[in-house]
Amino acid sequence: MVLLRALVLLLALVVSELLHVQPPTTFFNPPSLTRWQGIYVGEVTLSSSAQLDALVVNHYELQLRFICGNHVMEGPLSVDVQQDPGHIRCAGRFASPGGEIIQVLETVSPGARLYTLLLPGLELQGAQMSITSAQDPPHFPGPFSINRQGWLQAPSQGLKGQAQKSFQLQVSVTFGQNRSCHGMLMVKVLPAPSSQVSFLEQAQNITILENLVPGSKVAQVQARGFDVRYEIVSPVPCPLFSIGRADGVVRTAAPLELTPATKGAAVTRLQVKAFERLRPWASVELDLTVKVRSVNRWPPRCLPELLVTQIPETMPVGTMLNTFTCTDPDSPGSTLDYQLRFHSPPGPASLCLRERVLEVNATLDCDTPGACFQHAASILVLDDGQPLMTTEVPVLVMVTPVNEFSPACVSRTFRVREDAGPHTLLGSVVGSDMDYPHDSIEYHTSGGSATFAVDHLSGEVRLLGSLDYELQRLYRLTVLLTDHSQDQDATCHHSGSCTITIEVEDVNDHAPECEPPFQELTIHTSLGQSVEVTKVLCRVPQEPQRLAFSYSIVGGNSQSRFSLQGAILVHNDLMLAPPWPEQPHTYELLIRVADAGPSIPHLSTTATVIVHLVPWRASTVATSTHRATMPSMMTPLLVTDTEAFWQPEPWFVVMLTMTGALLLLALGWLLNRLLQGIQGAERSIEGFMEAPRMEMPQAPSSIMSLHFDGRAQDSRTGRDYLFNTRTGARHWL
């Protein structure tokens, strides 16, 4: 028995069914199940009554159903029937004992083709045909012949005078590798007709409608001859049709309406005989086929009349959506034609129709604009009647979106100056989502950073707090992305994340500090020599790595007696011309020290160096330097004088003036009584003015302040004074 196996990988297959076979047949048994190596094997076998013939049907389509609990799965199984070259044989009347009977007239032309032997399946085998029976005279007028195409040809002498004879021919067919079969052809020679009666047309096929009334003309046959008459010789009797004996007009004899009871009347084969009235034996026959076609009165009827369904976009290809059934009331059981027409979107993209089953034809995608709405189509059902009638079944398939993908963003690096203020925009996190709409993303930060914030909708990263390059130079911020409004279920969300790196750029926000900020030195110089006075030592305590500074003398360097070699202060006597200075002289030098690194802005400070220069004398044995420095840890003294002022609103000034005018008269009488008190106050003020006080320069601002870095004593006068290393200002005490 031929076994047709279908391996079906299932986890827990319980029941299998054979739903139907196309074309319909009982050749296949219901499927059986066996377990093999952890999987279920479905086996379909042929029934004992199966008779497969590849020349008749070479393809079967089986629809199988597998049921496992509540899970049902259907699938097709294709069976191809191939012809076995080893079983090809001669068949039909040719292989029967009586053989194939061939009737020919004795007037046939010599060597004419009488018959073509057709053996299905042998045309591709290169078959060789030959006549093996004897064809010796006087029984044969000459030998018949047959070629490779199966053409049987008359003898070259013709068949004249061989009327009423029969010639039996044994034919051998050889094909393949030494395989052969045998059959018989029987050639009967008929006498030539004694007259010239003949039909103008040899055969006719007529199609008429079933609504013809009795007596309606169907066709007319005509024959050549003298006083020709016509009659129907088959079938006898003929209840549906009649023929005019003299004119040969075929007419309907009864109603032709087709019903299940009169289904045989759809095709009627009439054999019409034409003969001469005076010589009835001079006759000829004609085959006339009359086909009765039903008349369409009702269009096809379908159930259900409307196909509506809703499916998610992830529905796999081949999923069955809807089935429906249509029948033709005019001709039950007739074949109907189905056509699927698309309306929106146009074009056969997502749906298909297979044997009255609406299926998903392509991957449904809602991730492009306008793609995930609804598919409107219709199924046009056509019958084969006349006139052609149709029924349209509307189809509406609504595709719902499914949140399939998680949002993602690219890790980025932002740079920000450490002096950036709050709400400074650092950059934007750009998220992407393959689901539509692609921008339905919300942004959040992980851990709740107090320094940075991410806008929930735009993804903009902004600064919230202050930054300090010296405390922290790098921040890593995890941004969480959550999608929304991308699924039929509003609670379905996907999330993703990326890391944002924030680099803090250094900003120069600390000025250098010199140790000591104030120096006082005494040097003795020689003519024509340069003397190293001191070295200015400065640094930035908050940024010890910053070591590059620039030095310049910005004040007190009269006659350019001093210069800087880097941080070293040098006194030069080389350029002096006579007369030479003879008296000691004091120089108060202001040295500006600025950082010279790449950071901006460049900040600076001012160091004060007081140099007492003692000129060269003959009694001077050597050059000496007396150094007096101020301790670097001396606490600066801040003297502040505050002058308050008030600037009222104009309306208040007017009100105050009016009120003052009214009060002026009321206060006049008090002047005499207060005169003594005012004189005492003036004497107190004069006493305060005579007391020592510090003179402060007037400033346009309401608050005037001077900041002093330290306190020192002048070596010449012995007086103490306060000094400011930045501006060089002094305040004598």
Solvent accessible surface area in square Angstrom, and as a share of the most:
residue,aa,sasa,rsa
1,M,164,0.73
2,V,91,0.52
3,L,81,0.40
4,L,41,0.21
5,R,144,0.53
6,A,15,0.11
7,L,118,0.59
8,V,23,0.13
9,L,133,0.66
10,L,27,0.13
11,L,177,0.88
12,A,47,0.36
13,L,6,0.03
14,V,97,0.56
15,V,65,0.37
16,S,19,0.12
17,E,62,0.28
18,L,42,0.21
19,L,60,0.30
20,H,90,0.40
21,V,15,0.09
22,Q,87,0.39
23,P,50,0.32
24,P,112,0.71
25,T,36,0.21
26,T,110,0.64
27,F,44,0.18
28,F,14,0.06
29,N,49,0.25
30,P,103,0.65
31,P,14,0.09
32,S,56,0.36
33,L,46,0.23
34,T,81,0.47
35,R,151,0.55
36,W,135,0.47
37,Q,149,0.66
38,G,47,0.45
39,I,45,0.23
40,Y,46,0.17
41,V,9,0.05
42,G,4,0.03
43,E,39,0.17
44,V,1,0.01
45,T,25,0.14
46,L,13,0.06
47,S,20,0.13
48,S,118,0.76
49,S,75,0.48
50,A,25,0.19
51,Q,150,0.67
52,L,67,0.33
53,D,66,0.34
54,A,21,0.16
55,L,96,0.48
56,V,117,0.67
57,V,42,0.24
58,N,89,0.46
59,H,77,0.34
60,Y,8,0.03
61,E,50,0.22
62,L,0,0.00
63,Q,38,0.17
64,L,8,0.04
65,R,74,0.27
66,F,11,0.05
67,I,43,0.22
68,C,36,0.21
69,G,61,0.58
70,N,161,0.82
71,H,113,0.51
72,V,79,0.46
73,M,75,0.33
74,E,68,0.30
75,G,22,0.22
76,P,96,0.60
77,L,33,0.16
78,S,64,0.42
79,V,11,0.06
80,D,95,0.49
81,V,18,0.10
82,Q,156,0.69
83,Q,71,0.32
84,D,70,0.36
85,P,69,0.43
86,G,51,0.49
87,H,131,0.58
88,I,19,0.10
89,R,175,0.64
90,C,11,0.07
91,A,61,0.47
92,G,59,0.57
93,R,169,0.62
94,F,7,0.03
95,A,45,0.35
96,S,42,0.27
97,P,130,0.82
98,G,50,0.48
99,G,7,0.07
100,E,31,0.14
101,I,90,0.46
102,I,11,0.06
103,Q,113,0.50
104,V,18,0.10
105,L,79,0.39
106,E,25,0.11
107,T,73,0.42
108,V,37,0.21
109,S,68,0.44
110,P,85,0.53
111,G,35,0.34
112,A,28,0.22
113,R,133,0.49
114,L,26,0.13
115,Y,60,0.23
116,T,44,0.26
117,L,5,0.02
118,L,138,0.69
119,L,16,0.08
120,P,86,0.54
121,G,7,0.07
122,L,5,0.02
123,E,128,0.57
124,L,160,0.80
125,Q,54,0.24
126,G,40,0.38
127,A,10,0.08
128,Q,89,0.40
129,M,24,0.11
130,S,56,0.36
131,I,33,0.17
132,T,85,0.49
133,S,31,0.20
134,A,76,0.59
135,Q,31,0.14
136,D,93,0.48
137,P,107,0.67
138,P,119,0.75
139,H,139,0.62
140,F,22,0.09
141,P,39,0.24
142,G,6,0.06
143,P,85,0.53
144,F,6,0.02
145,S,54,0.35
146,I,20,0.10
147,N,51,0.26
148,R,142,0.52
149,Q,114,0.50
150,G,0,0.00
151,W,93,0.33
152,L,0,0.00
153,Q,60,0.27
154,A,5,0.04
155,P,0,0.00
156,S,87,0.56
157,Q,114,0.51
158,G,5,0.05
159,L,1,0.00
160,K,147,0.62
161,G,59,0.57
162,Q,28,0.13
163,A,28,0.22
164,Q,139,0.62
165,K,88,0.37
166,S,62,0.40
167,F,7,0.03
168,Q,81,0.36
169,L,0,0.00
170,Q,65,0.29
171,V,1,0.00
172,S,13,0.09
173,V,0,0.00
174,T,57,0.33
175,F,8,0.03
176,G,42,0.40
177,Q,164,0.73
178,N,152,0.78
179,R,77,0.28
180,S,62,0.40
181,C,18,0.11
182,H,114,0.51
183,G,7,0.07
184,M,22,0.10
185,L,0,0.00
186,M,37,0.16
187,V,0,0.00
188,K,72,0.31
189,V,1,0.01
190,L,65,0.32
191,P,60,0.37
192,A,38,0.29
193,P,84,0.53
194,S,80,0.52
195,S,11,0.07
196,Q,158,0.70
197,V,10,0.06
198,S,36,0.23
199,F,7,0.03
200,L,91,0.45
201,E,98,0.44
202,Q,143,0.63
203,A,72,0.56
204,Q,26,0.11
205,N,119,0.61
206,I,38,0.19
207,T,76,0.44
208,I,16,0.08
209,L,69,0.34
210,E,9,0.04
211,N,82,0.42
212,L,54,0.27
213,V,104,0.60
214,P,73,0.46
215,G,40,0.38
216,S,24,0.15
217,K,113,0.48
218,V,16,0.09
219,A,10,0.08
220,Q,70,0.31
221,V,1,0.00
222,Q,94,0.42
223,A,17,0.13
224,R,138,0.50
225,G,47,0.45
226,F,138,0.57
227,D,44,0.23
228,V,17,0.10
229,R,53,0.19
230,Y,14,0.05
231,E,60,0.27
232,I,29,0.15
233,V,47,0.27
234,S,43,0.28
235,P,52,0.33
236,V,111,0.64
237,P,115,0.72
238,C,29,0.17
239,P,95,0.60
240,L,36,0.18
241,F,3,0.01
242,S,53,0.34
243,I,28,0.14
244,G,25,0.25
245,R,133,0.49
246,A,73,0.56
247,D,69,0.36
248,G,0,0.00
249,V,10,0.06
250,V,0,0.00
251,R,100,0.37
252,T,3,0.02
253,A,51,0.39
254,A,26,0.20
255,P,97,0.61
256,L,3,0.02
257,E,97,0.44
258,L,41,0.20
259,T,59,0.34
260,P,121,0.76
261,A,99,0.77
262,T,61,0.35
263,K,157,0.67
264,G,72,0.69
265,A,16,0.13
266,A,30,0.24
267,V,63,0.36
268,T,18,0.11
269,R,176,0.64
270,L,2,0.01
271,Q,60,0.26
272,V,0,0.00
273,K,48,0.20
274,A,0,0.00
275,F,16,0.07
276,E,12,0.05
277,R,122,0.44
278,L,108,0.54
279,R,89,0.33
280,P,70,0.44
281,W,174,0.61
282,A,2,0.02
283,S,40,0.26
284,V,45,0.26
285,E,89,0.40
286,L,4,0.02
287,D,87,0.45
288,L,1,0.00
289,T,21,0.12
290,V,0,0.00
291,K,95,0.40
292,V,8,0.04
293,R,99,0.36
294,S,23,0.15
295,V,18,0.10
296,N,11,0.06
297,R,124,0.45
298,W,137,0.48
299,P,49,0.31
300,P,2,0.02
301,R,144,0.52
302,C,8,0.05
303,L,130,0.65
304,P,62,0.39
305,E,127,0.57
306,L,97,0.48
307,L,2,0.01
308,V,70,0.40
309,T,26,0.15
310,Q,103,0.46
311,I,7,0.04
312,P,51,0.32
313,E,4,0.02
314,T,68,0.40
315,M,44,0.20
316,P,90,0.56
317,V,86,0.50
318,G,40,0.39
319,T,37,0.21
320,M,103,0.46
321,L,25,0.12
322,N,32,0.17
323,T,71,0.41
324,F,8,0.04
325,T,81,0.47
326,C,13,0.08
327,T,76,0.44
328,D,4,0.02
329,P,46,0.29
330,D,34,0.17
331,S,37,0.24
332,P,102,0.64
333,G,84,0.81
334,S,33,0.21
335,T,113,0.66
336,L,19,0.09
337,D,75,0.39
338,Y,51,0.19
339,Q,73,0.33
340,L,38,0.19
341,R,121,0.44
342,F,38,0.16
343,H,100,0.45
344,S,52,0.34
345,P,64,0.41
346,P,111,0.70
347,G,34,0.33
348,P,106,0.67
349,A,55,0.43
350,S,13,0.08
351,L,2,0.01
352,C,20,0.12
353,L,37,0.18
354,R,125,0.45
355,E,113,0.51
356,R,103,0.37
357,V,33,0.19
358,L,0,0.00
359,E,30,0.13
360,V,0,0.00
361,N,54,0.28
362,A,37,0.29
363,T,108,0.63
364,L,8,0.04
365,D,68,0.35
366,C,3,0.02
367,D,20,0.10
368,T,68,0.39
369,P,101,0.63
370,G,51,0.49
371,A,40,0.31
372,C,24,0.14
373,F,136,0.57
374,Q,85,0.38
375,H,19,0.09
376,A,26,0.20
377,A,4,0.03
378,S,3,0.02
379,I,0,0.00
380,L,19,0.09
381,V,0,0.00
382,L,26,0.13
383,D,5,0.03
384,D,97,0.50
385,G,5,0.04
386,Q,76,0.34
387,P,87,0.55
388,L,100,0.50
389,M,54,0.24
390,T,59,0.34
391,T,32,0.19
392,E,96,0.43
393,V,2,0.01
394,P,62,0.39
395,V,5,0.03
396,L,49,0.25
397,V,0,0.00
398,M,64,0.29
399,V,8,0.05
400,T,17,0.10
401,P,42,0.26
402,V,37,0.21
403,N,7,0.03
404,E,73,0.33
405,F,70,0.29
406,S,62,0.40
407,P,3,0.02
408,A,55,0.43
409,C,20,0.12
410,V,118,0.68
411,S,71,0.46
412,R,105,0.38
413,T,64,0.37
414,F,10,0.04
415,R,152,0.56
416,V,8,0.05
417,R,98,0.36
418,E,10,0.05
419,D,82,0.42
420,A,23,0.18
421,G,33,0.32
422,P,89,0.56
423,H,128,0.57
424,T,48,0.28
425,L,86,0.43
426,L,23,0.11
427,G,17,0.16
428,S,36,0.23
429,V,2,0.01
430,V,107,0.61
431,G,14,0.13
432,S,69,0.45
433,D,7,0.04
434,M,127,0.57
435,D,2,0.01
436,Y,80,0.30
437,P,44,0.27
438,H,77,0.34
439,D,121,0.63
440,S,12,0.08
441,I,7,0.04
442,E,62,0.28
443,Y,15,0.06
444,H,67,0.30
445,T,33,0.19
446,S,54,0.35
447,G,84,0.80
448,G,60,0.58
449,S,40,0.26
450,A,91,0.70
451,T,31,0.18
452,F,4,0.02
453,A,35,0.27
454,V,10,0.06
455,D,66,0.34
456,H,100,0.45
457,L,139,0.69
458,S,58,0.37
459,G,0,0.00
460,E,49,0.22
461,V,0,0.00
462,R,88,0.32
463,L,0,0.00
464,L,74,0.37
465,G,26,0.25
466,S,105,0.68
467,L,16,0.08
468,D,51,0.27
469,Y,39,0.15
470,E,52,0.23
471,L,152,0.76
472,Q,82,0.36
473,R,129,0.47
474,L,73,0.36
475,Y,40,0.15
476,R,166,0.61
477,L,8,0.04
478,T,52,0.30
479,V,0,0.00
480,L,71,0.36
481,L,0,0.00
482,T,42,0.24
483,D,0,0.00
484,H,58,0.26
485,S,82,0.53
486,Q,4,0.02
487,D,28,0.15
488,Q,117,0.52
489,D,76,0.39
490,A,84,0.65
491,T,110,0.64
492,C,42,0.25
493,H,86,0.38
494,H,59,0.26
495,S,73,0.47
496,G,19,0.19
497,S,62,0.40
498,C,11,0.07
499,T,52,0.30
500,I,0,0.00
501,T,19,0.11
502,I,0,0.00
503,E,57,0.25
504,V,7,0.04
505,E,70,0.31
506,D,38,0.20
507,V,5,0.03
508,N,3,0.02
509,D,70,0.37
510,H,55,0.24
511,A,32,0.25
512,P,2,0.01
513,E,89,0.40
514,C,12,0.07
515,E,76,0.34
516,P,31,0.20
517,P,31,0.20
518,F,1,0.00
519,Q,7,0.03
520,E,11,0.05
521,L,1,0.00
522,T,24,0.14
523,I,0,0.00
524,H,52,0.23
525,T,5,0.03
526,S,21,0.14
527,L,70,0.35
528,G,43,0.42
529,Q,95,0.42
530,S,56,0.36
531,V,20,0.11
532,E,107,0.48
533,V,1,0.01
534,T,5,0.03
535,K,108,0.46
536,V,2,0.01
537,L,105,0.52
538,C,19,0.12
539,R,113,0.41
540,V,0,0.00
541,P,49,0.31
542,Q,86,0.38
543,E,0,0.00
544,P,98,0.62
545,Q,105,0.47
546,R,22,0.08
547,L,140,0.70
548,A,52,0.41
549,F,31,0.13
550,S,54,0.35
551,Y,51,0.19
552,S,48,0.31
553,I,42,0.21
554,V,84,0.48
555,G,19,0.19
556,G,41,0.40
557,N,42,0.21
558,S,59,0.38
559,Q,138,0.61
560,S,85,0.55
561,R,18,0.07
562,F,5,0.02
563,S,40,0.26
564,L,38,0.19
565,Q,118,0.53
566,G,51,0.49
567,A,16,0.12
568,I,51,0.26
569,L,0,0.00
570,V,10,0.06
571,H,0,0.00
572,N,40,0.21
573,D,8,0.04
574,L,109,0.54
575,M,172,0.77
576,L,39,0.19
577,A,73,0.57
578,P,97,0.61
579,P,126,0.79
580,W,104,0.37
581,P,52,0.33
582,E,130,0.58
583,Q,132,0.59
584,P,77,0.48
585,H,97,0.43
586,T,34,0.20
587,Y,11,0.04
588,E,53,0.24
589,L,0,0.00
590,L,32,0.16
591,I,0,0.00
592,R,93,0.34
593,V,0,0.00
594,A,5,0.04
595,D,4,0.02
596,A,55,0.43
597,G,16,0.16
598,P,137,0.86
599,S,21,0.14
600,I,101,0.51
601,P,71,0.45
602,H,93,0.42
603,L,52,0.26
604,S,26,0.17
605,T,17,0.10
606,T,13,0.07
607,A,2,0.02
608,T,2,0.01
609,V,0,0.00
610,I,3,0.01
611,V,0,0.00
612,H,16,0.07
613,L,9,0.04
614,V,22,0.13
615,P,9,0.05
616,W,118,0.41
617,R,108,0.39
618,A,97,0.75
619,S,94,0.60
620,T,38,0.22
621,V,148,0.85
622,A,71,0.55
623,T,50,0.29
624,S,57,0.37
625,T,57,0.33
626,H,116,0.52
627,R,118,0.43
628,A,40,0.31
629,T,65,0.38
630,M,27,0.12
631,P,81,0.51
632,S,52,0.34
633,M,172,0.77
634,M,59,0.26
635,T,114,0.67
636,P,63,0.39
637,L,88,0.44
638,L,106,0.53
639,V,36,0.20
640,T,73,0.42
641,D,65,0.34
642,T,86,0.50
643,E,96,0.43
644,A,95,0.73
645,F,143,0.60
646,W,172,0.60
647,Q,152,0.68
648,P,38,0.24
649,E,105,0.47
650,P,100,0.63
651,W,166,0.58
652,F,74,0.31
653,V,67,0.38
654,V,88,0.51
655,M,108,0.48
656,L,97,0.48
657,T,89,0.52
658,M,117,0.52
659,T,61,0.35
660,G,36,0.34
661,A,61,0.47
662,L,138,0.69
663,L,93,0.46
664,L,124,0.62
665,L,155,0.77
666,A,52,0.40
667,L,92,0.46
668,G,32,0.31
669,W,154,0.54
670,L,49,0.25
671,L,110,0.55
672,N,125,0.64
673,R,175,0.64
674,L,98,0.49
675,L,97,0.48
676,Q,125,0.55
677,G,52,0.50
678,I,82,0.41
679,Q,74,0.33
680,G,25,0.24
681,A,50,0.39
682,E,94,0.42
683,R,150,0.55
684,S,77,0.49
685,I,105,0.53
686,E,106,0.47
687,G,43,0.41
688,F,142,0.59
689,M,96,0.43
690,E,149,0.67
691,A,44,0.34
692,P,141,0.89
693,R,141,0.52
694,M,54,0.24
695,E,146,0.65
696,M,31,0.14
697,P,88,0.55
698,Q,149,0.66
699,A,43,0.34
700,P,147,0.92
701,S,65,0.42
702,S,35,0.22
703,I,104,0.53
704,M,12,0.05
705,S,64,0.42
706,L,62,0.31
707,H,86,0.38
708,F,2,0.01
709,D,31,0.16
710,G,2,0.02
711,R,122,0.44
712,A,7,0.06
713,Q,108,0.48
714,D,8,0.04
715,S,78,0.50
716,R,170,0.62
717,T,89,0.52
718,G,38,0.36
719,R,121,0.44
720,D,46,0.24
721,Y,1,0.00
722,L,6,0.03
723,F,5,0.02
724,N,18,0.09
725,T,8,0.04
726,R,129,0.47
727,T,89,0.52
728,G,15,0.15
729,A,37,0.29
730,R,64,0.23
731,H,34,0.15
732,W,99,0.35
733,L,90,0.45
